[in-house]
Amino acid sequence: MGEVQASRPVSPEQVGKDAIDAYQRDGVICLRGAVSDDWLAVIEQGVDYFLGVGVDDGDPANVVVKLDGDTGGFHYGTALWQSNPYLRQIIFETTLPDLFGSVLETRSLNFYYDFLIIKDAGCRSAVTPWHHDQSYYVMRGRKIINCWIALDSIPKETALRFARASHKRDDLARAIHFDPNQDYPGLLTERPLPPDFDNDPDADIITCAMEPGDALVFNCRTFHTAPGNHLDRRRGALSLNFIGDDVTYFDMAQLPDPPIRGEGLVDGGSITCESFPLLREW
Ligand SMILES: O=C(O)CCC(=O)C(=O)O
């Protein structure tokens, strides 16, 4: 299996030209040390709040999937920032939007949603199926990135895997639910299933091991997958999703994920609203 190209940002606000070139070529890059230890500690407070640890009323958006035979659960929640004060700080009080936004070469940057993914030790069956993120979105356009921040040491056995350059394909694939017992109401079945990259000898699959604070940045069209967590420790990540200047609203019939459609948006129009706030203009 090949390696995701990894580099250190050239400054707190810029990933650098080599990283931009690699992102455009492969559809994914890894930024080493993108999030400082101080901000990682704030994210951990956000995780505790989400899991309801040591707080009176934990975040109600915590979904737990625990499949038969697993010793640990798969906790996830989307669009938590409006209720989770620690995650809100990460989005509004750090230079991370500048850093991640520099990958997109965009004149504006909106926040789309956060996605907290906690795979407990022993949640072996919580396999993330092959998918690309835009299948779930009420957004048209190509400048949408998933900035997936590692909260733990993540060896290759539990790391995300990507189909290199798959963001250049034309078709949008059908949305596959992460919970194998569920489906999306109004599912757009006219879309093809995601390709079976694991059984395609021509697929170029890449991955990389990560340390806390490293971040993958990948395009909303890049296909990716991940194994369950068979290790004896947590595998946590915070994904922040940003939108650049070529994106318009798509009034999709299918239930979107995250399940939010913004306020007062019209098909083909601007996506800026309270739910998808404008963070930067350059
Ligand atoms: O961490 C995982 O296993 C899934 C992450 C993912 O697929 C995503 O953020 O889109």
The ligand as an SDF file (V2000), in Angstrom:
LIG
                    3D

 10  9  0  0  0  0  0  0  0  0999 V2000
  -12.7790    7.7140   11.0230 O   0  0  0  0  0  0  0  0  0  0  0  0
  -13.4680    6.9850   10.3360 C   0  0  0  0  0  0  0  0  0  0  0  0
  -13.4350    5.7610   10.4380 O   0  0  0  0  0  0  0  0  0  0  0  0
  -14.4170    7.5570    9.3300 C   0  0  0  0  0  0  0  0  0  0  0  0
  -14.1320    8.9550    8.9350 C   0  0  0  0  0  0  0  0  0  0  0  0
  -14.7970    9.3540    7.6660 C   0  0  0  0  0  0  0  0  0  0  0  0
  -15.1220    8.5220    6.8550 O   0  0  0  0  0  0  0  0  0  0  0  0
  -15.0670   10.7490    7.3830 C   0  0  0  0  0  0  0  0  0  0  0  0
  -14.6920   11.6200    8.1780 O   0  0  0  0  0  0  0  0  0  0  0  0
  -15.6780   11.0140    6.3210 O   0  0  0  0  0  0  0  0  0  0  0  0
  1  2  2  0
  2  3  1  0
  2  4  1  0
  4  5  1  0
  5  6  1  0
  6  7  2  0
  6  8  1  0
  8  9  2  0
  8 10  1  0
M  END
$$$$
